[in-house]
Amino acid sequence: MSDKPDIVQIKMDQPNLPRPAAVASKALQIKLADNESVIVYNHIQGYILDALMKAVFDRAH
Protein backbone atom coordinates (compact mmCIF):
# COMPACT_ATOMS: atom_id res chain seq x y z
CA MET A 1 0.00 0.00 0.00
CA SER A 2 1.32 3.46 -0.78
CA ASP A 3 1.46 6.30 1.70
CA LYS A 4 0.10 8.78 -0.83
CA PRO A 5 -3.32 10.28 -0.04
CA ASP A 6 -6.18 9.80 -2.49
CA ILE A 7 -7.36 13.43 -2.20
CA VAL A 8 -5.01 16.37 -2.37
CA GLN A 9 -6.16 19.90 -1.49
CA ILE A 10 -5.12 22.59 -3.96
CA LYS A 11 -5.44 26.30 -3.24
CA MET A 12 -5.32 28.74 -6.11
CA ASP A 13 -4.34 32.37 -5.66
CA GLN A 14 -7.46 34.48 -5.95
CA PRO A 15 -7.63 38.23 -5.58
CA ASN A 16 -9.62 39.45 -2.59
CA LEU A 17 -12.18 41.54 -4.42
CA PRO A 18 -14.89 43.16 -2.34
CA ARG A 19 -18.34 41.72 -2.90
CA PRO A 20 -20.83 44.22 -4.29
CA ALA A 21 -23.55 45.22 -1.85
CA ALA A 22 -26.86 43.52 -2.44
CA VAL A 23 -29.34 45.97 -3.85
CA ALA A 24 -32.88 45.46 -2.61
CA SER A 25 -35.55 45.38 -5.26
CA LYS A 26 -39.25 44.70 -5.05
CA ALA A 27 -40.02 41.02 -5.62
CA LEU A 28 -43.73 40.87 -4.76
CA GLN A 29 -46.56 43.24 -3.87
CA ILE A 30 -49.90 41.98 -2.54
CA LYS A 31 -52.87 44.34 -2.23
CA LEU A 32 -54.85 43.50 0.91
CA ALA A 33 -57.48 46.26 0.91
CA ASP A 34 -58.07 49.66 -0.64
CA ASN A 35 -55.28 51.35 1.32
CA GLU A 36 -53.27 48.32 2.43
CA SER A 37 -50.59 46.40 0.62
CA VAL A 38 -47.61 44.23 1.50
CA ILE A 39 -44.34 44.66 -0.37
CA VAL A 40 -41.73 41.89 -0.24
CA TYR A 41 -38.19 42.64 -1.35
CA ASN A 42 -35.64 40.14 -2.63
CA HIS A 43 -33.18 38.55 -0.19
CA ILE A 44 -35.93 38.00 2.41
CA GLN A 45 -35.25 35.19 4.85
CA GLY A 46 -37.37 32.09 4.25
CA TYR A 47 -38.85 31.91 7.73
CA ILE A 48 -39.90 35.57 7.56
CA LEU A 49 -41.55 35.04 4.17
CA ASP A 50 -43.32 31.93 5.50
CA ALA A 51 -44.73 33.84 8.49
CA LEU A 52 -45.77 36.74 6.26
CA MET A 53 -47.60 34.49 3.79
CA LYS A 54 -49.43 32.71 6.62
CA ALA A 55 -50.51 36.06 8.08
CA VAL A 56 -51.59 37.49 4.71
CA PHE A 57 -53.51 34.47 3.49
CA ASP A 58 -55.11 33.91 6.89
CA ARG A 59 -56.83 37.28 6.35
CA ALA A 60 -58.00 36.38 2.84
CA HIS A 61 -61.72 35.60 2.53
MORA-V648087 format. One record per helix or strand. SS is the DSSP state (alpha for helix, beta for strand). FROM is the first residue (numbers start at 1). LEN is the number of residues. If there is no record, write none. Layout:
SS|FROM|LEN  SS|FROM|LEN
This chain:
beta|26|8  beta|36|6  alpha|46|14
